[in-house]
Amino acid sequence: MSLPTTRDPRTADRAAPGPGKLTEVADRVLAYIQPDGGWCVSNSGALIGPDAVAVIDTAATRARALALADALAAVTPLRPRTLVNTHAHGDHTFGNFAFAPEATVIGHDLARAEIVANGHMLRDLWPDTEWGEFPIVPPSVTFPTRLTLHVGDILVELIHVGPAHTTGDVVAWLPEERVLFAGDVLLSGCTPFVLMGSVAGSLRAVARLRALGPRTVVCGHGPVCGPEVLDTTELYLNWLHATARAGIDAGLTPLQTALDTTLGDFAGLLDPERLVGNLHRAYAEERGAPEGAAVPLGPALEDMVAWNGGRPLTCLA
């Protein structure tokens, strides 16, 4: 399906995003933050060892991926040898082409399968976005649970925490620096999104990440933050679970429940229409669906647009 793509009048004050910016969050550990962090405007990371460079996630469009590559080239003459995909979604993987074949792409077993199956599907949702032309480059190295990566003298633990945002979510944990690259399991200033993952699984993932004791968190979208994002995410997920339970008990559909729900403390999070998709997932789990089992995307996306008053989901990629 395609989503309408003219800008939502309610978000007209959202400025067209500027270029991404590299920020050092620890010694030789960089976050590449792309404002404003909404749909398909994602973050990346870079680890710069003495003789090796690794990249964590890429970007949604050809132009954005090349801008990321240029930003890295401005701070190191070394070409990345390793690229980690935290999950399968195109806004984190479409830009793999900008670093392959020199860089080995690493991801979870399930993420590779999903990337191959989805192809360019994300472009179909927002056909008016200037995606550019690029090949799909899936991970060539995959793992099921954990993998240790050495970027020169920088130690990185890759940990599978899905199903959460998706079934194949991987975080990159730097224990010495206490920096966590969380992918879309955690979103800074943005509404969590679990339609393709799990509510219960996301709550377990938050608990696992809290136990790591991160000091700095680079989320898949939004500004660099601290461990407070764990609290916000946990509060939202518990509220989502309670909202879904109440809606089911009242005999309401996910859309009806969302329309009857006041966002309250979560009203300031970007892309609030994700509540509807999240309720589709929560309803399925409440009714006994296995965590991560496929939930029909078409009806959920259509309900999100309906919650938005028939106006489009705002993609500024």
C-alpha positions, 0 to 999 in steps of 0.5 A: 500500500501507499500512504498519502504524502503531502505534509500533515497540517498539524506538523507544518511547524516541523522544519525540513530536516538539516544534515546529520551531525557527528557528535563525539559521545565518548573517546573516538565513539561518534553518534551521527544524529539526523534531525528531527528523528521522525519517520525514516530520519534515523541515527547512526554511529561510528567507532574509530579505532587506531587502524579500523572503523566500524559504522552502526546503521546507515540511512534511508535515502541515497543522498543521506547515506552518502552524506554520512559517508562524507561526514566520516571521511572528514574525520578519518582517512580510514574506510569502514571495515565493518557495518552493523545493522541494528535491525532490518528496516530500510531507514537503517539499512538502505544506505549499506551500499555506501560502505559495501563491499569494503565493509562487512555487514553484520546483523541478526539472523532474522534481520538478514532474512527480513531485509532480503524479503522486504527489498525496497518495500519501504519506498512504497509507503512514501513514494514521493520521498526522494529515495534515490537508486541503490542496491539492497545489501543485506548482512553477510555475517549473521548471528543468533544471540551475541557477537563480540566485535573488536574495532581496534582497541574498542570492544563492542558487544552485539546483543540480540534483544528481540522481539522488541521493535522487530524480531531481529533487534540488536544493540551495540554495547560498549562496556568500557565507555558505557555507551549503548547504541540501541537501534529502534528498541529505544527512541529519544523524544519519539513514540515507541513503535512495536507493530513489527515486534512485541510489547512484552518483548520490548519490556524485557528488552528495556529491563535487559538494557537497564541492567547494562547500566548505560551512561549514554544512549544513542537511540535509533531516532532522536537526540543523544540521551541518558538512561532516562529513555529507559524509564520513558519507554517502560512507562509508555509500554506499560500504559500501552498494555493497560490501554489495550486491555481496557479496549478489548474489555470494552469491545473496541477496535484498536482504532476506536480505543486510540480515538478514545484515548488521551495521550497525556504524558506522551502527547509530546512524543513525535509521531503519536499516531504510532499508538494505533499500530502499537495497539494492533500489536498489543491486541494480538498479544493479549489475544494469545498471538506469539511475540513477534508473530506477523500482524497485518501491516495494511490495516494497522497503517490505514488505521494510523492514517485514519487516527491522523484525520485522514492526513498523511504520516509525516516522512521528512527523509 
